[in-house]
């Protein structure tokens, strides 16, 4: 056979072989992708069954998950498949399939299985008859910690893979799986932390008194709203009781701060941060606000608080979706009207502050008693609390150092991020500088984009949009208690202070207000650059604050932006893709 014919034959055989290999890989990837899609469905079924405390249904769903993950693992095991991982074009698909299959198999055995045996105890995290079962919490600790370890490992492994180069069907299935695992990891971590601290906080080692602060979003503060109503919640041996309530303004104003303020705290927030409980959360750092509130409480009240908890009316509306409506002084509070009633209608209906405070106290007590008694399915209560926590509306601070170390970094800790990390942190926090309740009409939106990466530094551009939704014609009908009566601002106007926090060790390079440059003041709070901008909003007005920030070298991860929780049911955190790839 001539040499050219032999060469052609060899090439033909090589091409046919390559096509056959590619077809086989494609067919196998297609089948494995189907298995991965089935696994995502199985995982949702397991999650729903565990949440509903249905062990039989959870076992059946787990069997399906294990079967489908075993199919994927079997198809991607062996030397042949590992060799494919080194080939061009198909190698990344093969590696991704093998990774997903291995992760799923591990989760089926170590992540999900431990939870099913204790699924009947999951509802014990919430109270029944004003008591939480401490023995049930203890039974949950080991299995949940084991599941948390498994999901942490799985989330880390999947996050390290880039599915952009996979075939479309596989890439979609992989991303779905990764998102489900990340969601489960977040839930497991939160549950593990809660189970670690709850027994002691519920009085397993002796009675504990906590302050429960109702943040009033109608007068916005950095962490949500003015600390209007404060209740004492006593916990002992798992039993919880709301023992008494005090309006925040009853604690009075000191001549000097109750705790020494740092120079930058005085510059940024003024001395009222420590002099007046209603201004204790001008700072966006909830642990610091808790210290100031508790110090003033201990100075004027009989209890020595073990910690400070916080909730707002939006989070209460989520609980009312589960418990159903409650009657408070002749008013039916429902999920649909709770925010309006608690943040606006009460001031229109009851002109006297003392009557308003009485209504707030009764509302807090009534909803607390309904939840504590076991109103609503436990799993639905947990979902409502989780939603509030994810939106920054539930905050927890303990003065026990070990408990606080466990809470640090979680969604309920509310601390101002001050440690250098790969992920840049940007903050936009608001405070009402007036004396009315006009923040009920305030809407805000924060967005950011990482626009460039140079020398392992990112440039981050962002915008804060502020809007007053009150209409000029409506202003005249509002009571002075809502408008402020012209004190500090014209009737109907809002004076909103916006604090822009740059990344730790970074810089704020440019700020504009409605397109006009604003001089950055050069503050630094907890290692973060800060600039203040004050917006004067007339009825119906919209203003924009834009900025440019630069991260220090090494902060190349996705950009996390935090802001003050809104009066609307929206998240107070968002993550934006890194510009560094």
C-alpha positions in Angstrom: 0.0 0.0 0.0 1.5 3.4 -0.9 2.7 5.4 2.0 0.1 8.2 1.4 -2.7 5.7 1.5 -1.4 4.2 4.7 -1.2 7.6 6.2 -4.7 8.4 5.1 -6.0 5.2 6.6 -4.3 5.9 9.9 -5.7 9.4 10.0 -9.1 8.1 9.1 -9.0 5.5 11.9 -7.7 8.2 14.3 -10.6 10.6 13.3 -13.2 7.8 13.6 -11.7 6.8 17.0 -11.8 10.4 18.2 -15.3 10.9 17.0 -16.3 7.6 18.7 -14.7 8.6 21.9 -16.3 12.1 21.8 -19.7 10.5 21.1 -19.2 8.0 23.9 -18.2 10.8 26.3 -21.1 12.9 25.1 -23.6 10.1 25.6 -22.2 9.3 29.0 -22.2 13.0 30.0 -25.8 13.2 28.8 -26.7 10.2 31.0 -24.7 11.5 34.0 -26.2 14.9 33.5 -29.7 13.3 33.7 -28.6 11.6 37.0 -27.4 14.9 38.4 -30.7 16.6 37.5 -32.5 13.8 39.2 -30.2 14.2 42.2 -31.2 17.9 42.4 -34.9 16.9 42.5 -34.1 14.2 45.1 -32.3 16.8 47.2 -35.3 19.1 47.2 -37.6 16.2 48.2 -35.2 15.2 51.0 -35.1 18.8 52.2 -38.9 19.2 52.2 -39.4 15.9 54.0 -36.8 16.6 56.7 -38.3 20.1 57.2 -41.8 18.5 57.6 -40.3 15.9 60.0 -41.5 13.1 57.8 -38.8 10.5 58.3 -40.4 7.8 56.0 -40.7 10.3 53.1 -37.2 11.5 53.7 -35.8 8.0 53.6 -37.5 7.3 50.3 -36.1 10.5 48.8 -32.7 9.7 50.2 -32.8 6.3 48.5 -33.5 8.0 45.2 -30.6 10.4 45.8 -28.2 7.6 46.6 -29.3 5.6 43.6 -28.9 8.4 41.1 -25.6 9.5 42.6 -24.3 5.9 42.5 -25.3 5.8 38.8 -23.3 8.9 38.1 -20.3 7.7 40.2 -20.3 4.3 38.5 -20.3 5.9 35.0 -17.4 8.2 35.9 -15.2 5.7 37.9 -12.2 3.9 36.6 -9.0 4.6 34.7 -10.8 5.2 31.4 -12.8 8.2 32.7 -9.8 9.6 34.6 -7.8 9.5 31.4 -10.5 11.4 29.6 -10.0 14.2 32.1 -6.6 14.9 30.6 -8.0 15.2 27.0 -8.7 18.5 25.3 -12.3 19.6 24.6 -13.9 16.8 26.8 -11.5 16.9 29.8 -13.2 19.6 31.8 -16.6 17.9 31.3 -15.2 14.6 32.5 -13.6 16.3 35.6 -16.7 18.2 36.4 -18.9 15.1 36.2 -16.5 13.1 38.3 -16.4 15.9 40.9 -20.2 16.2 41.1 -20.7 12.5 41.3 -18.2 12.1 44.1 -19.6 15.1 46.1 -23.1 13.8 45.8 -22.2 10.3 46.9 -20.5 11.7 50.0 -23.5 13.9 50.8 -25.9 11.0 50.6 -23.9 9.1 53.2 -22.6 11.8 55.5 -24.7 14.9 54.9 -28.3 13.8 54.7 -28.4 10.5 56.4 -27.6 11.8 59.9 -30.4 14.3 59.7 -33.2 11.9 58.9 -32.9 10.0 62.2 -33.5 13.2 64.1 -35.9 14.9 61.7 -38.7 14.5 64.2 -36.8 16.8 66.6 -36.2 19.6 64.1 -39.3 21.4 65.2 -38.0 21.6 68.8 -35.8 24.6 67.8 -39.0 26.7 68.2 -41.0 27.0 71.4 -44.2 25.1 72.3 -46.2 26.2 75.3 -43.6 28.9 75.9 -40.8 26.3 76.3 -38.0 24.9 74.1 -37.2 21.2 74.6 -33.5 21.3 75.7 -33.1 17.5 75.5 -34.2 17.6 71.9 -31.7 20.3 71.1 -29.0 18.2 72.6 -30.0 15.2 70.4 -29.8 17.4 67.4 -26.3 18.8 68.0 -24.3 15.9 66.9 -26.2 15.0 63.6 -26.5 18.6 62.6 -22.8 19.2 63.2 -21.9 16.1 61.2 -24.1 17.3 58.3 -22.6 20.8 58.5 -19.1 19.4 58.1 -20.2 17.4 55.1 -22.0 20.3 53.4 -19.1 22.7 54.1 -16.7 20.3 52.3 -19.1 19.8 49.4 -19.8 23.5 49.0 -16.0 24.2 49.0 -15.3 21.5 46.4 -18.1 22.6 44.1 -17.3 26.3 44.4 -13.7 25.6 43.2 -15.0 24.3 39.8 -15.8 26.4 36.8 -18.6 25.0 34.7 -18.4 27.7 32.0 -16.6 25.3 29.7 -19.0 22.3 30.2 -21.5 21.3 27.6 -24.8 23.3 28.1 -26.9 20.5 29.7 -24.1 19.5 32.1 -23.3 23.1 33.0 -26.9 23.8 33.9 -27.2 20.7 36.1 -23.9 21.4 37.7 -24.9 25.0 38.6 -28.3 23.8 39.9 -26.5 21.3 42.1 -23.9 23.8 43.3 -26.7 26.3 44.2 -28.6 23.7 46.2 -25.5 22.6 48.1 -24.6 26.2 48.9 -28.1 26.9 50.2 -28.1 23.7 52.3 -24.6 24.6 53.6 -25.8 28.0 54.7 -28.8 26.5 56.4 -26.7 23.8 58.1 -24.2 26.3 59.4 -26.9 28.5 60.8 -28.6 25.5 62.5 -25.3 24.2 63.9 -24.5 27.6 65.4 -28.0 28.0 66.8 -27.8 24.6 68.5 -24.4 25.4 69.9 -25.5 28.5 71.7 -29.2 28.0 72.3 -29.1 25.7 75.4 -27.1 28.2 77.5 -29.0 31.2 76.1 -32.3 29.4 77.0 -31.2 29.1 80.6 -29.9 25.6 80.7 -27.2 26.8 83.2 -29.4 29.3 85.0 -31.8 32.1 84.3 -30.8 34.7 81.6 -32.4 38.0 80.9 -32.2 39.4 77.3 -33.4 42.7 75.9 -35.6 42.4 72.8 -35.4 45.6 70.9 -38.2 46.5 68.3 -36.5 48.6 65.6 -38.8 51.2 64.2 -38.0 51.6 60.5 -40.2 54.7 60.3 -37.2 56.6 61.7 -34.3 54.9 60.0 -31.1 54.0 61.7 -28.0 52.2 60.4 -29.1 48.8 61.6 -32.7 49.3 60.6 -34.7 51.7 62.8 -34.9 53.6 66.0 -34.9 51.3 69.1 -38.4 52.3 70.1 -39.8 49.5 72.3 -37.6 47.3 74.5 -38.8 44.2 76.3 -37.1 41.9 78.8 -37.3 38.2 77.8 -36.4 35.8 80.6 -35.2 32.3 79.8 -34.8 29.5 82.4 -34.4 25.8 81.7 -35.9 26.2 78.3 -38.9 28.3 79.4 -39.2 31.8 77.9 -41.3 34.7 79.2 -41.7 38.3 78.3 -41.6 39.8 81.8 -41.8 43.5 81.2 -41.5 46.3 78.6 -40.1 49.8 78.5 -40.3 52.5 75.8 -36.8 53.5 74.6 -37.4 57.1 75.3 -38.1 56.4 79.0 -34.4 55.6 79.5 -33.7 59.3 79.1 -30.7 61.2 77.8 -27.4 61.4 79.7 -25.1 64.4 79.8 -22.2 62.2 78.9 -22.0 58.9 76.9 -22.8 55.9 79.0 -19.6 54.3 77.7 -16.5 56.1 76.4 -16.8 56.8 72.7 -13.8 56.6 70.3 -12.8 59.8 68.6 -14.0 58.5 65.2 -17.4 57.5 66.8 -17.8 61.1 68.0 -16.9 62.5 64.7 -19.1 60.2 62.6 -22.1 59.8 64.8 -21.9 62.5 67.5 -22.1 62.1 71.3 -25.8 61.1 71.2 -24.5 57.6 70.1 -23.7 57.0 73.8 -26.0 59.5 75.4 -29.4 58.4 74.1 -30.6 54.9 73.5 -32.7 56.0 70.6 -29.4 56.8 68.8 -27.4 53.8 69.9 -27.6 52.2 66.5 -26.5 55.2 64.5 -23.4 53.0 64.1 -23.9 50.0 61.7 -22.1 47.7 64.2 -24.8 45.9 66.2 -22.4 44.5 68.9 -21.4 48.1 69.7 -25.0 49.2 69.7 -25.9 46.3 72.0 -23.1 47.4 74.5 -24.5 50.9 74.6 -28.1 49.9 75.0 -27.3 47.3 77.7 -25.1 49.7 79.6 -27.8 52.3 79.8 -30.4 49.7 80.7 -28.2 48.3 83.6 -27.8 51.9 84.8 -31.5 52.7 85.0 -33.3 49.3 85.2 -33.1 46.3 87.6 -31.9 43.7 85.0 -28.3 43.0 84.0 -28.8 41.9 80.4 -27.1 38.8 79.1 -27.5 40.0 75.5 -29.5 42.1 73.2 -31.9 40.8 70.5 -33.6 42.8 67.7 -36.5 42.4 65.3 -38.4 44.9 63.1 -42.1 45.1 62.0 -41.2 43.6 58.6 -39.9 40.4 60.2 -43.0 40.4 62.5 -45.1 40.4 59.4 -43.4 37.2 58.2 -44.2 35.6 61.6 -47.9 36.7 61.2 -48.0 34.9 57.9 -47.5 31.7 59.9 -49.4 32.4 63.1 -52.3 34.2 61.6 -53.7 37.6 62.7 -53.7 38.9 66.3 -55.9 41.4 68.0 -54.2 44.5 69.6 -56.4 47.1 71.2 -59.2 46.5 68.7 -56.9 46.5 65.7 -56.4 43.2 63.8 -52.7 42.9 62.9 -52.2 40.7 59.8 -49.2 39.9 57.7 -50.6 42.3 55.0 -51.1 45.3 57.3 -48.7 44.9 60.2 -46.0 47.2 58.7 -48.4 49.9 57.8 -50.1 49.7 61.2 -46.9 49.7 63.3 -44.9 52.2 61.3 -47.5 54.7 60.2 -51.2 54.2 61.0 -50.6 54.2 64.7 -49.3 57.8 64.6 -52.3 58.9 62.6 -54.8 57.1 64.8 -53.2 57.8 68.2 -51.8 61.4 68.5 -50.4 60.9 72.0 -46.9 59.3 72.3 -47.9 57.5 75.4 -50.8 55.8 73.6 -48.5 54.9 70.7 -46.0 53.3 73.1 -48.8 51.3 74.8 -49.9 50.0 71.4 -46.3 49.0 70.5 -45.9 47.2 73.8 -49.1 45.3 73.4 -48.3 44.4 69.8 -44.9 43.0 70.8 -46.4 41.1 73.7 -49.2 39.6 71.7 -47.1 38.4 68.8 -44.4 37.1 71.2 -47.0 35.1 73.2 -48.5 33.7 70.0 -45.2 32.5 68.7 -44.0 31.2 72.1 -47.2 29.3 72.6 -46.6 27.4 69.3 -48.8 29.3 66.9 -48.1 27.9 63.5 -46.2 24.9 62.2 -42.6 24.8 63.6 -41.0 24.5 60.1 -43.0 27.5 58.9 -41.9 29.5 61.9 -38.3 28.5 61.1 -38.7 29.7 57.5 -40.1 33.0 58.6 -37.2 33.5 61.1 -34.7 32.5 58.5 -36.1 35.0 56.0 -35.9 37.8 58.6 -32.3 36.8 59.4 -31.3 36.8 55.7 -32.7 40.3 55.3 -30.8 41.6 58.3 -34.0 42.1 60.4 -33.1 39.6 63.2 -30.0 40.5 65.2 -28.5 38.7 68.2 -25.6 39.7 70.5 -24.5 37.8 73.6 -22.3 39.2 76.3 -21.0 35.7 76.9 -17.6 35.7 75.1 -17.9 32.0 74.0 -21.4 32.4 72.7 -20.5 35.6 70.9 -17.5 33.9 69.2 -19.9 31.3 67.9 -22.3 34.0 66.6 -19.6 36.1 65.0 -19.8 36.1 61.2 -23.3 34.6 61.1 -26.3 36.3 59.5 -27.7 37.4 62.8 -24.5 38.9 64.4 -24.8 42.3 62.7 -21.2 43.2 63.2 -19.4 45.7 61.0 -16.8 43.6 59.0 -13.4 44.8 59.9 -11.0 41.9 59.1 -9.1 41.9 55.9 -10.2 39.1 53.6 -10.2 38.0 50.0 -13.8 39.3 49.7 -14.2 43.1 49.6 -16.8 44.5 51.9 -18.8 47.6 50.9 -21.4 49.2 53.2 -24.1 51.8 52.7 -26.0 52.7 55.9 -28.7 55.3 56.5 -29.8 57.4 59.4 -32.7 59.9 59.7 -31.4 63.2 61.1 -34.9 64.6 61.8 -37.3 63.8 64.6 -40.4 62.6 62.7 -41.4 59.3 61.3 -40.9 60.2 57.6 -38.7 57.2 56.9 -42.0 55.3 56.3 -42.0 57.1 53.0 -38.3 56.4 52.3 -37.2 53.9 49.7 -33.6 53.1 48.8 -31.7 50.8 46.5 -28.0 50.0 46.4 -26.1 48.5 43.5 -22.4 47.9 42.8 -20.2 46.6 40.0 -16.6 45.5 40.1 -15.4 47.2 36.9 -11.7 46.4 36.7 -8.8 44.4 38.3 -5.2 45.6 38.2 -2.4 44.3 40.4 -4.8 42.2 42.4 -6.8 45.3 43.3 -10.4 45.8 42.2 -12.2 49.0 41.3 -15.8 49.0 42.6 -18.4 51.5 41.2 -21.7 51.8 43.0 -24.9 53.9 43.4 -27.4 54.6 46.2 -30.8 55.6 45.0 -33.0 57.4 47.5 -36.7 58.2 47.0 -39.4 60.0 49.0 -42.7 58.4 48.2 -44.9 60.9 50.0 -47.0 63.1 47.8 -47.0 66.9 48.3 -50.8 66.9 48.6 -50.6 64.3 51.4 -48.2 66.2 53.6 -50.7 68.6 55.0 -52.8 65.8 56.4 -50.0 64.2 58.3 -49.6 64.9 62.0 -46.6 66.8 63.3 -45.4 63.6 65.0 -44.8 62.1 61.6 -43.5 65.1 59.7 -41.4 66.5 62.6 -43.4 69.7 62.5 -40.7 71.6 60.7 -38.0 70.9 63.3 -34.7 70.5 61.5 -36.4 70.2 58.1 -39.3 71.7 56.2 -42.6 69.9 56.7 -42.7 67.0 54.3 -38.9 66.9 53.7 -36.5 64.2 54.8 -32.9 64.7 55.9 -31.1 61.4 55.4 -27.5 60.8 56.3 -25.8 58.1 54.1 -22.6 56.5 55.4 -20.5 55.0 52.6 -18.0 52.4 53.9 -15.2 51.2 51.7 -13.4 47.9 51.9 -11.0 47.2 54.8 -7.7 48.8 53.9 -9.1 50.3 50.7 -10.0 53.8 49.6 -13.0 55.8 48.5 -11.8 57.6 45.4 -14.8 59.6 44.2 -18.3 60.5 45.4 -21.0 62.4 43.5 -24.4 63.6 44.6 -26.8 63.9 41.7 -23.8 64.2 39.5 -22.0 66.9 41.6 -18.7 65.9 43.2 -18.6 65.5 47.0 -15.4 65.9 49.0 -14.6 62.8 50.8 -14.0 63.6 54.5 -11.3 60.9 55.1 -12.9 59.1 58.1 -11.7 55.7 59.1 -13.9 53.3 61.2 -12.6 49.9 62.2 -10.0 50.0 59.4 -12.5 51.0 56.7 -12.7 54.4 54.9 -15.9 56.2 55.4 -17.6 59.2 53.8 -20.9 60.8 54.8 -23.4 62.4 52.4 -26.6 64.1 53.6 -29.6 64.1 51.3 -32.5 66.5 51.6 -35.5 64.8 50.0 -38.6 66.8 49.1 -41.9 65.0 48.6 -41.7 62.8 45.6 -38.0 63.5 45.0 -35.4 61.0 43.9 -31.7 61.5 44.4 -28.6 59.4 43.5 -25.3 59.1 45.3 -22.5 57.4 43.2 -19.1 56.4 44.2 -15.9 54.7 43.2 -13.8 52.6 45.6 -10.6 50.7 45.3 -9.7 47.5 47.2 -6.3 46.8 48.7 -4.1 44.3 47.0 -5.3 40.7 47.5 -9.1 41.4 47.8 -9.8 39.7 44.5 -13.0 37.8 45.5 -16.7 38.7 44.9 -17.8 42.0 46.3 -20.3 41.9 49.2 -22.5 45.0 49.7 -24.4 45.5 52.9 -27.0 48.2 53.5 -29.7 49.2 56.0 -32.8 46.9 55.9 -35.6 48.6 54.1 -39.2 49.1 55.1 -39.9 46.8 52.1 -39.3 43.1 52.2 -35.9 43.1 50.4 -32.5 41.7 51.3 -29.9 44.0 52.9 -27.0 42.1 51.4 -25.9 41.4 47.8 -22.9 39.8 46.2 -21.4 41.0 42.9 -19.0 39.1 40.7 -15.3 39.8 41.0 -13.5 41.7 38.2 -10.4 39.5 38.8 -12.0 36.4 37.4 
